[in-house]
Amino acid sequence: MATHACIVAILLLSVAAAQPRAPLPQDTLPAGLPPARPPEGLPETYGDPKENPFTPARYTLGRKLFFDPILSADKTVACSSCHDPMHGFASVERFPLGVGGRRARRNAPTVQNRAFSTLQFWDGRALTLEDQVLRPIEDADEMGSTVDAALDRLRADVGYPKLFADAGLEPTRHELALALALFVRRLTLGDSPVDRFRKGDVTALGNDERTGLWIYESKGRCWRCHSGPNFTDEGFHNTGVGVNAGTPEPGREAVTKEPQDRGCFKTPTLRGVAATGPYFHDGSADTLEAVIEFYRRQGQDNPQRDPIMREIQLDAEDVPRLVAFLRALSRPGAASVR
């Protein structure tokens, strides 16, 4: 029996490893350095910590690392594999494909505007970006490596020792985190038609987009969680996503060990949301319409459901207007389609 079980396990692993893998996302960002300050509508600075000041060489190193599969155990997965620049720096798949045919346990959200975040990951288990950027390397379902092994690969590479030296860094765990985090802090999205409308340009939004903004600010109660310049309170809420037979997943509780945090997950930014489906921490909503219909039902009931959910009052005709608003919020520097 034991031999038979081993054979079955090997066959299952072989099938998983044979899953088709899309080509690695390419670096399609504009050449050169990012702007000195974030776009309109966002905070005035990127909030670089004192120990990680911006330098062109450090940015160049972090950018190369983000798109390079060298950080993964089998050199098939890069940071950009789960955070695709052509998909709003989020994952195209519900659960991204990692090394050896394994799948991430949660949907990969956008990393845009993480410069303005507090805790990282859906459950907030990382305190800083410097903490967050290394964890996928050591996740068995994602890059499947260790940071030490990744550093060995970087040290043996022809180009990386010089790139680290040019950046005033060494290929160590701490300084790898500095380079990656600095680059991610420069991935920002703002200056949308919504921002220009709020600054007084009444022509920036069309009728449905303006109505959607009104719904967001009034009966939709969206602002209760999606607040501030990045359209997120950076908090954790139980909306009922992932509830099975009335029982929520642990969510934030797994980190805090507090029962009231069961089923709570981080509020994602709404900026760029039109490009980043599927949605929710489990990727269970394929479209913006499906997301709004979920909120029309006031989420999924469970003992820890956030009371805010019961305040939401949406009608069927509100759905396309809210979608129009969210699409406008996702268009940087673009004219509204009337």
TORLODREN-781965 format. One record per residue (C-alpha): residue number from 1; x, y, z; residue in one letter. Coordinates in steps of 0.5 Angstrom, whole numbers, plus 500, padded with zeros to 3 digits. Layout:
REM TORLODREN-781965
<r resi="NUM" xx="X" yy="Y" zz="Z" resn="A"/>
...
END
This chain:
REM TORLODREN-781965
<r resi="1" xx="500" yy="500" zz="500" resn="M"/>
<r resi="2" xx="506" yy="505" zz="502" resn="A"/>
<r resi="3" xx="509" yy="504" zz="495" resn="T"/>
<r resi="4" xx="502" yy="505" zz="491" resn="H"/>
<r resi="5" xx="501" yy="511" zz="495" resn="A"/>
<r resi="6" xx="508" yy="514" zz="493" resn="C"/>
<r resi="7" xx="507" yy="512" zz="486" resn="I"/>
<r resi="8" xx="500" yy="516" zz="486" resn="V"/>
<r resi="9" xx="504" yy="522" zz="490" resn="A"/>
<r resi="10" xx="509" yy="522" zz="484" resn="I"/>
<r resi="11" xx="504" yy="522" zz="479" resn="L"/>
<r resi="12" xx="500" yy="527" zz="482" resn="L"/>
<r resi="13" xx="506" yy="532" zz="482" resn="L"/>
<r resi="14" xx="508" yy="530" zz="475" resn="S"/>
<r resi="15" xx="502" yy="532" zz="473" resn="V"/>
<r resi="16" xx="502" yy="539" zz="477" resn="A"/>
<r resi="17" xx="509" yy="540" zz="474" resn="A"/>
<r resi="18" xx="507" yy="539" zz="467" resn="A"/>
<r resi="19" xx="501" yy="545" zz="468" resn="Q"/>
<r resi="20" xx="503" yy="550" zz="462" resn="P"/>
<r resi="21" xx="506" yy="556" zz="465" resn="R"/>
<r resi="22" xx="505" yy="563" zz="461" resn="A"/>
<r resi="23" xx="512" yy="567" zz="459" resn="P"/>
<r resi="24" xx="515" yy="571" zz="464" resn="L"/>
<r resi="25" xx="512" yy="578" zz="464" resn="P"/>
<r resi="26" xx="517" yy="583" zz="461" resn="Q"/>
<r resi="27" xx="519" yy="590" zz="464" resn="D"/>
<r resi="28" xx="514" yy="594" zz="460" resn="T"/>
<r resi="29" xx="515" yy="600" zz="465" resn="L"/>
<r resi="30" xx="518" yy="607" zz="462" resn="P"/>
<r resi="31" xx="525" yy="607" zz="461" resn="A"/>
<r resi="32" xx="529" yy="611" zz="466" resn="G"/>
<r resi="33" xx="527" yy="613" zz="473" resn="L"/>
<r resi="34" xx="521" yy="614" zz="476" resn="P"/>
<r resi="35" xx="518" yy="621" zz="478" resn="P"/>
<r resi="36" xx="521" yy="625" zz="484" resn="A"/>
<r resi="37" xx="514" yy="625" zz="487" resn="R"/>
<r resi="38" xx="507" yy="621" zz="487" resn="P"/>
<r resi="39" xx="502" yy="622" zz="482" resn="P"/>
<r resi="40" xx="496" yy="627" zz="484" resn="E"/>
<r resi="41" xx="491" yy="625" zz="489" resn="G"/>
<r resi="42" xx="496" yy="621" zz="493" resn="L"/>
<r resi="43" xx="501" yy="623" zz="499" resn="P"/>
<r resi="44" xx="506" yy="628" zz="497" resn="E"/>
<r resi="45" xx="512" yy="623" zz="498" resn="T"/>
<r resi="46" xx="513" yy="616" zz="497" resn="Y"/>
<r resi="47" xx="515" yy="615" zz="505" resn="G"/>
<r resi="48" xx="522" yy="612" zz="504" resn="D"/>
<r resi="49" xx="524" yy="609" zz="511" resn="P"/>
<r resi="50" xx="531" yy="613" zz="513" resn="K"/>
<r resi="51" xx="535" yy="606" zz="512" resn="E"/>
<r resi="52" xx="532" yy="606" zz="505" resn="N"/>
<r resi="53" xx="533" yy="612" zz="501" resn="P"/>
<r resi="54" xx="532" yy="613" zz="494" resn="F"/>
<r resi="55" xx="538" yy="612" zz="489" resn="T"/>
<r resi="56" xx="538" yy="611" zz="482" resn="P"/>
<r resi="57" xx="543" yy="605" zz="483" resn="A"/>
<r resi="58" xx="538" yy="602" zz="488" resn="R"/>
<r resi="59" xx="532" yy="603" zz="484" resn="Y"/>
<r resi="60" xx="535" yy="600" zz="478" resn="T"/>
<r resi="61" xx="537" yy="594" zz="482" resn="L"/>
<r resi="62" xx="531" yy="593" zz="485" resn="G"/>
<r resi="63" xx="527" yy="593" zz="478" resn="R"/>
<r resi="64" xx="532" yy="588" zz="475" resn="K"/>
<r resi="65" xx="530" yy="583" zz="481" resn="L"/>
<r resi="66" xx="523" yy="584" zz="481" resn="F"/>
<r resi="67" xx="523" yy="581" zz="474" resn="F"/>
<r resi="68" xx="528" yy="576" zz="474" resn="D"/>
<r resi="69" xx="526" yy="569" zz="476" resn="P"/>
<r resi="70" xx="533" yy="568" zz="479" resn="I"/>
<r resi="71" xx="530" yy="569" zz="486" resn="L"/>
<r resi="72" xx="526" yy="562" zz="485" resn="S"/>
<r resi="73" xx="528" yy="555" zz="486" resn="A"/>
<r resi="74" xx="528" yy="553" zz="479" resn="D"/>
<r resi="75" xx="528" yy="560" zz="476" resn="K"/>
<r resi="76" xx="521" yy="560" zz="473" resn="T"/>
<r resi="77" xx="518" yy="565" zz="477" resn="V"/>
<r resi="78" xx="519" yy="572" zz="478" resn="A"/>
<r resi="79" xx="516" yy="577" zz="483" resn="C"/>
<r resi="80" xx="512" yy="580" zz="476" resn="S"/>
<r resi="81" xx="509" yy="573" zz="475" resn="S"/>
<r resi="82" xx="504" yy="574" zz="480" resn="C"/>
<r resi="83" xx="504" yy="582" zz="480" resn="H"/>
<r resi="84" xx="504" yy="582" zz="472" resn="D"/>
<r resi="85" xx="505" yy="590" zz="470" resn="P"/>
<r resi="86" xx="500" yy="588" zz="464" resn="M"/>
<r resi="87" xx="495" yy="586" zz="469" resn="H"/>
<r resi="88" xx="495" yy="592" zz="474" resn="G"/>
<r resi="89" xx="501" yy="589" zz="478" resn="F"/>
<r resi="90" xx="496" yy="583" zz="480" resn="A"/>
<r resi="91" xx="495" yy="576" zz="478" resn="S"/>
<r resi="92" xx="491" yy="574" zz="472" resn="V"/>
<r resi="93" xx="490" yy="567" zz="475" resn="E"/>
<r resi="94" xx="485" yy="566" zz="481" resn="R"/>
<r resi="95" xx="491" yy="563" zz="485" resn="F"/>
<r resi="96" xx="498" yy="564" zz="481" resn="P"/>
<r resi="97" xx="502" yy="558" zz="479" resn="L"/>
<r resi="98" xx="509" yy="557" zz="483" resn="G"/>
<r resi="99" xx="514" yy="553" zz="482" resn="V"/>
<r resi="100" xx="513" yy="545" zz="481" resn="G"/>
<r resi="101" xx="506" yy="546" zz="479" resn="G"/>
<r resi="102" xx="504" yy="549" zz="486" resn="R"/>
<r resi="103" xx="499" yy="554" zz="487" resn="R"/>
<r resi="104" xx="499" yy="560" zz="492" resn="A"/>
<r resi="105" xx="494" yy="560" zz="497" resn="R"/>
<r resi="106" xx="491" yy="566" zz="496" resn="R"/>
<r resi="107" xx="490" yy="571" zz="490" resn="N"/>
<r resi="108" xx="496" yy="576" zz="489" resn="A"/>
<r resi="109" xx="493" yy="583" zz="489" resn="P"/>
<r resi="110" xx="496" yy="589" zz="486" resn="T"/>
<r resi="111" xx="503" yy="592" zz="489" resn="V"/>
<r resi="112" xx="501" yy="599" zz="486" resn="Q"/>
<r resi="113" xx="501" yy="604" zz="492" resn="N"/>
<r resi="114" xx="504" yy="600" zz="497" resn="R"/>
<r resi="115" xx="508" yy="605" zz="499" resn="A"/>
<r resi="116" xx="502" yy="608" zz="502" resn="F"/>
<r resi="117" xx="500" yy="602" zz="506" resn="S"/>
<r resi="118" xx="501" yy="600" zz="513" resn="T"/>
<r resi="119" xx="501" yy="592" zz="514" resn="L"/>
<r resi="120" xx="502" yy="588" zz="508" resn="Q"/>
<r resi="121" xx="499" yy="581" zz="506" resn="F"/>
<r resi="122" xx="491" yy="580" zz="506" resn="W"/>
<r resi="123" xx="492" yy="578" zz="513" resn="D"/>
<r resi="124" xx="497" yy="583" zz="515" resn="G"/>
<r resi="125" xx="503" yy="579" zz="517" resn="R"/>
<r resi="126" xx="508" yy="583" zz="515" resn="A"/>
<r resi="127" xx="510" yy="590" zz="518" resn="L"/>
<r resi="128" xx="513" yy="593" zz="512" resn="T"/>
<r resi="129" xx="515" yy="592" zz="505" resn="L"/>
<r resi="130" xx="522" yy="590" zz="507" resn="E"/>
<r resi="131" xx="519" yy="584" zz="511" resn="D"/>
<r resi="132" xx="514" yy="583" zz="505" resn="Q"/>
<r resi="133" xx="518" yy="582" zz="499" resn="V"/>
<r resi="134" xx="522" yy="576" zz="502" resn="L"/>
<r resi="135" xx="517" yy="572" zz="504" resn="R"/>
<r resi="136" xx="515" yy="570" zz="497" resn="P"/>
<r resi="137" xx="522" yy="567" zz="496" resn="I"/>
<r resi="138" xx="521" yy="562" zz="502" resn="E"/>
<r resi="139" xx="514" yy="560" zz="500" resn="D"/>
<r resi="140" xx="514" yy="553" zz="498" resn="A"/>
<r resi="141" xx="507" yy="555" zz="494" resn="D"/>
<r resi="142" xx="511" yy="561" zz="490" resn="E"/>
<r resi="143" xx="518" yy="561" zz="489" resn="M"/>
<r resi="144" xx="520" yy="555" zz="493" resn="G"/>
<r resi="145" xx="527" yy="557" zz="495" resn="S"/>
<r resi="146" xx="530" yy="560" zz="501" resn="T"/>
<r resi="147" xx="533" yy="567" zz="501" resn="V"/>
<r resi="148" xx="540" yy="564" zz="503" resn="D"/>
<r resi="149" xx="540" yy="560" zz="497" resn="A"/>
<r resi="150" xx="537" yy="566" zz="492" resn="A"/>
<r resi="151" xx="543" yy="570" zz="495" resn="L"/>
<r resi="152" xx="548" yy="564" zz="493" resn="D"/>
<r resi="153" xx="545" yy="565" zz="486" resn="R"/>
<r resi="154" xx="546" yy="572" zz="486" resn="L"/>
<r resi="155" xx="553" yy="572" zz="488" resn="R"/>
<r resi="156" xx="554" yy="567" zz="483" resn="A"/>
<r resi="157" xx="551" yy="571" zz="477" resn="D"/>
<r resi="158" xx="555" yy="575" zz="472" resn="V"/>
<r resi="159" xx="552" yy="581" zz="473" resn="G"/>
<r resi="160" xx="549" yy="582" zz="480" resn="Y"/>
<r resi="161" xx="555" yy="583" zz="485" resn="P"/>
<r resi="162" xx="557" yy="589" zz="481" resn="K"/>
<r resi="163" xx="549" yy="592" zz="481" resn="L"/>
<r resi="164" xx="549" yy="591" zz="488" resn="F"/>
<r resi="165" xx="556" yy="594" zz="489" resn="A"/>
<r resi="166" xx="554" yy="600" zz="485" resn="D"/>
<r resi="167" xx="548" yy="601" zz="489" resn="A"/>
<r resi="168" xx="552" yy="601" zz="495" resn="G"/>
<r resi="169" xx="549" yy="594" zz="498" resn="L"/>
<r resi="170" xx="552" yy="587" zz="499" resn="E"/>
<r resi="171" xx="548" yy="581" zz="497" resn="P"/>
<r resi="172" xx="545" yy="580" zz="504" resn="T"/>
<r resi="173" xx="538" yy="578" zz="506" resn="R"/>
<r resi="174" xx="537" yy="585" zz="509" resn="H"/>
<r resi="175" xx="540" yy="589" zz="503" resn="E"/>
<r resi="176" xx="536" yy="584" zz="498" resn="L"/>
<r resi="177" xx="530" yy="587" zz="502" resn="A"/>
<r resi="178" xx="532" yy="594" zz="501" resn="L"/>
<r resi="179" xx="533" yy="594" zz="494" resn="A"/>
<r resi="180" xx="526" yy="590" zz="492" resn="L"/>
<r resi="181" xx="522" yy="594" zz="497" resn="A"/>
<r resi="182" xx="525" yy="601" zz="494" resn="L"/>
<r resi="183" xx="523" yy="599" zz="487" resn="F"/>
<r resi="184" xx="516" yy="597" zz="489" resn="V"/>
<r resi="185" xx="515" yy="603" zz="493" resn="R"/>
<r resi="186" xx="515" yy="607" zz="486" resn="R"/>
<r resi="187" xx="510" yy="603" zz="483" resn="L"/>
<r resi="188" xx="504" yy="608" zz="484" resn="T"/>
<r resi="189" xx="498" yy="610" zz="480" resn="L"/>
<r resi="190" xx="494" yy="616" zz="481" resn="G"/>
<r resi="191" xx="492" yy="622" zz="477" resn="D"/>
<r resi="192" xx="485" yy="619" zz="475" resn="S"/>
<r resi="193" xx="479" yy="623" zz="472" resn="P"/>
<r resi="194" xx="476" yy="622" zz="479" resn="V"/>
<r resi="195" xx="482" yy="626" zz="482" resn="D"/>
<r resi="196" xx="481" yy="632" zz="477" resn="R"/>
<r resi="197" xx="474" yy="632" zz="478" resn="F"/>
<r resi="198" xx="475" yy="633" zz="486" resn="R"/>
<r resi="199" xx="480" yy="638" zz="485" resn="K"/>
<r resi="200" xx="474" yy="642" zz="481" resn="G"/>
<r resi="201" xx="474" yy="640" zz="474" resn="D"/>
<r resi="202" xx="467" yy="638" zz="473" resn="V"/>
<r resi="203" xx="468" yy="635" zz="466" resn="T"/>
<r resi="204" xx="473" yy="630" zz="468" resn="A"/>
<r resi="205" xx="467" yy="625" zz="469" resn="L"/>
<r resi="206" xx="461" yy="623" zz="465" resn="G"/>
<r resi="207" xx="454" yy="622" zz="468" resn="N"/>
<r resi="208" xx="455" yy="615" zz="470" resn="D"/>
<r resi="209" xx="461" yy="616" zz="473" resn="E"/>
<r resi="210" xx="459" yy="622" zz="477" resn="R"/>
<r resi="211" xx="453" yy="618" zz="479" resn="T"/>
<r resi="212" xx="457" yy="612" zz="481" resn="G"/>
<r resi="213" xx="462" yy="617" zz="485" resn="L"/>
<r resi="214" xx="455" yy="619" zz="489" resn="W"/>
<r resi="215" xx="453" yy="612" zz="490" resn="I"/>
<r resi="216" xx="460" yy="611" zz="493" resn="Y"/>
<r resi="217" xx="460" yy="617" zz="498" resn="E"/>
<r resi="218" xx="453" yy="615" zz="500" resn="S"/>
<r resi="219" xx="448" yy="609" zz="500" resn="K"/>
<r resi="220" xx="453" yy="605" zz="498" resn="G"/>
<r resi="221" xx="457" yy="606" zz="504" resn="R"/>
<r resi="222" xx="464" yy="604" zz="500" resn="C"/>
<r resi="223" xx="468" yy="610" zz="503" resn="W"/>
<r resi="224" xx="467" yy="606" zz="510" resn="R"/>
<r resi="225" xx="473" yy="602" zz="508" resn="C"/>
<r resi="226" xx="475" yy="605" zz="502" resn="H"/>
<r resi="227" xx="477" yy="611" zz="504" resn="S"/>
<r resi="228" xx="483" yy="616" zz="504" resn="G"/>
<r resi="229" xx="487" yy="618" zz="498" resn="P"/>
<r resi="230" xx="489" yy="611" zz="496" resn="N"/>
<r resi="231" xx="481" yy="609" zz="497" resn="F"/>
<r resi="232" xx="483" yy="604" zz="503" resn="T"/>
<r resi="233" xx="483" yy="605" zz="510" resn="D"/>
<r resi="234" xx="488" yy="599" zz="511" resn="E"/>
<r resi="235" xx="484" yy="596" zz="516" resn="G"/>
<r resi="236" xx="481" yy="589" zz="516" resn="F"/>
<r resi="237" xx="474" yy="587" zz="515" resn="H"/>
<r resi="238" xx="470" yy="581" zz="515" resn="N"/>
<r resi="239" xx="465" yy="581" zz="509" resn="T"/>
<r resi="240" xx="464" yy="574" zz="509" resn="G"/>
<r resi="241" xx="468" yy="572" zz="503" resn="V"/>
<r resi="242" xx="471" yy="565" zz="504" resn="G"/>
<r resi="243" xx="466" yy="563" zz="509" resn="V"/>
<r resi="244" xx="464" yy="556" zz="508" resn="N"/>
<r resi="245" xx="457" yy="553" zz="511" resn="A"/>
<r resi="246" xx="457" yy="559" zz="516" resn="G"/>
<r resi="247" xx="465" yy="558" zz="518" resn="T"/>
<r resi="248" xx="470" yy="564" zz="516" resn="P"/>
<r resi="249" xx="477" yy="562" zz="514" resn="E"/>
<r resi="250" xx="482" yy="565" zz="520" resn="P"/>
<r resi="251" xx="484" yy="571" zz="516" resn="G"/>
<r resi="252" xx="487" yy="576" zz="521" resn="R"/>
<r resi="253" xx="486" yy="572" zz="527" resn="E"/>
<r resi="254" xx="492" yy="567" zz="525" resn="A"/>
<r resi="255" xx="496" yy="573" zz="526" resn="V"/>
<r resi="256" xx="493" yy="577" zz="532" resn="T"/>
<r resi="257" xx="490" yy="570" zz="535" resn="K"/>
<r resi="258" xx="484" yy="575" zz="537" resn="E"/>
<r resi="259" xx="477" yy="571" zz="536" resn="P"/>
<r resi="260" xx="474" yy="578" zz="533" resn="Q"/>
<r resi="261" xx="479" yy="578" zz="528" resn="D"/>
<r resi="262" xx="477" yy="571" zz="525" resn="R"/>
<r resi="263" xx="475" yy="572" zz="517" resn="G"/>
<r resi="264" xx="478" yy="579" zz="517" resn="C"/>
<r resi="265" xx="482" yy="581" zz="511" resn="F"/>
<r resi="266" xx="485" yy="587" zz="509" resn="K"/>
<r resi="267" xx="482" yy="592" zz="505" resn="T"/>
<r resi="268" xx="485" yy="593" zz="498" resn="P"/>
<r resi="269" xx="486" yy="599" zz="494" resn="T"/>
<r resi="270" xx="480" yy="601" zz="489" resn="L"/>
<r resi="271" xx="486" yy="605" zz="485" resn="R"/>
<r resi="272" xx="487" yy="601" zz="478" resn="G"/>
<r resi="273" xx="482" yy="596" zz="480" resn="V"/>
<r resi="274" xx="479" yy="595" zz="473" resn="A"/>
<r resi="275" xx="485" yy="592" zz="471" resn="A"/>
<r resi="276" xx="486" yy="587" zz="477" resn="T"/>
<r resi="277" xx="481" yy="582" zz="477" resn="G"/>
<r resi="278" xx="479" yy="576" zz="479" resn="P"/>
<r resi="279" xx="478" yy="580" zz="486" resn="Y"/>
<r resi="280" xx="478" yy="578" zz="493" resn="F"/>
<r resi="281" xx="483" yy="574" zz="497" resn="H"/>
<r resi="282" xx="480" yy="568" zz="494" resn="D"/>
<r resi="283" xx="479" yy="571" zz="487" resn="G"/>
<r resi="284" xx="472" yy="568" zz="487" resn="S"/>
<r resi="285" xx="469" yy="574" zz="484" resn="A"/>
<r resi="286" xx="471" yy="575" zz="476" resn="D"/>
<r resi="287" xx="468" yy="581" zz="475" resn="T"/>
<r resi="288" xx="467" yy="588" zz="478" resn="L"/>
<r resi="289" xx="460" yy="587" zz="477" resn="E"/>
<r resi="290" xx="460" yy="580" zz="481" resn="A"/>
<r resi="291" xx="464" yy="584" zz="486" resn="V"/>
<r resi="292" xx="458" yy="589" zz="487" resn="I"/>
<r resi="293" xx="453" yy="584" zz="487" resn="E"/>
<r resi="294" xx="456" yy="581" zz="493" resn="F"/>
<r resi="295" xx="456" yy="587" zz="497" resn="Y"/>
<r resi="296" xx="449" yy="588" zz="494" resn="R"/>
<r resi="297" xx="447" yy="582" zz="498" resn="R"/>
<r resi="298" xx="451" yy="585" zz="504" resn="Q"/>
<r resi="299" xx="456" yy="580" zz="504" resn="G"/>
<r resi="300" xx="456" yy="573" zz="506" resn="Q"/>
<r resi="301" xx="453" yy="572" zz="513" resn="D"/>
<r resi="302" xx="457" yy="569" zz="519" resn="N"/>
<r resi="303" xx="458" yy="571" zz="526" resn="P"/>
<r resi="304" xx="464" yy="576" zz="525" resn="Q"/>
<r resi="305" xx="461" yy="579" zz="519" resn="R"/>
<r resi="306" xx="463" yy="587" zz="520" resn="D"/>
<r resi="307" xx="456" yy="591" zz="522" resn="P"/>
<r resi="308" xx="458" yy="596" zz="516" resn="I"/>
<r resi="309" xx="456" yy="591" zz="511" resn="M"/>
<r resi="310" xx="448" yy="591" zz="514" resn="R"/>
<r resi="311" xx="448" yy="599" zz="512" resn="E"/>
<r resi="312" xx="450" yy="598" zz="505" resn="I"/>
<r resi="313" xx="443" yy="599" zz="500" resn="Q"/>
<r resi="314" xx="444" yy="598" zz="493" resn="L"/>
<r resi="315" xx="439" yy="597" zz="487" resn="D"/>
<r resi="316" xx="441" yy="593" zz="481" resn="A"/>
<r resi="317" xx="441" yy="600" zz="477" resn="E"/>
<r resi="318" xx="447" yy="602" zz="482" resn="D"/>
<r resi="319" xx="451" yy="597" zz="479" resn="V"/>
<r resi="320" xx="453" yy="599" zz="472" resn="P"/>
<r resi="321" xx="454" yy="606" zz="475" resn="R"/>
<r resi="322" xx="459" yy="604" zz="481" resn="L"/>
<r resi="323" xx="463" yy="600" zz="475" resn="V"/>
<r resi="324" xx="463" yy="606" zz="471" resn="A"/>
<r resi="325" xx="466" yy="610" zz="477" resn="F"/>
<r resi="326" xx="471" yy="605" zz="479" resn="L"/>
<r resi="327" xx="473" yy="604" zz="471" resn="R"/>
<r resi="328" xx="474" yy="612" zz="472" resn="A"/>
<r resi="329" xx="478" yy="611" zz="478" resn="L"/>
<r resi="330" xx="483" yy="606" zz="474" resn="S"/>
<r resi="331" xx="485" yy="611" zz="469" resn="R"/>
<r resi="332" xx="491" yy="615" zz="470" resn="P"/>
<r resi="333" xx="491" yy="621" zz="466" resn="G"/>
<r resi="334" xx="486" yy="619" zz="461" resn="A"/>
<r resi="335" xx="480" yy="623" zz="458" resn="A"/>
<r resi="336" xx="473" yy="620" zz="460" resn="S"/>
<r resi="337" xx="468" yy="617" zz="455" resn="V"/>
<r resi="338" xx="462" yy="620" zz="455" resn="R"/>
END
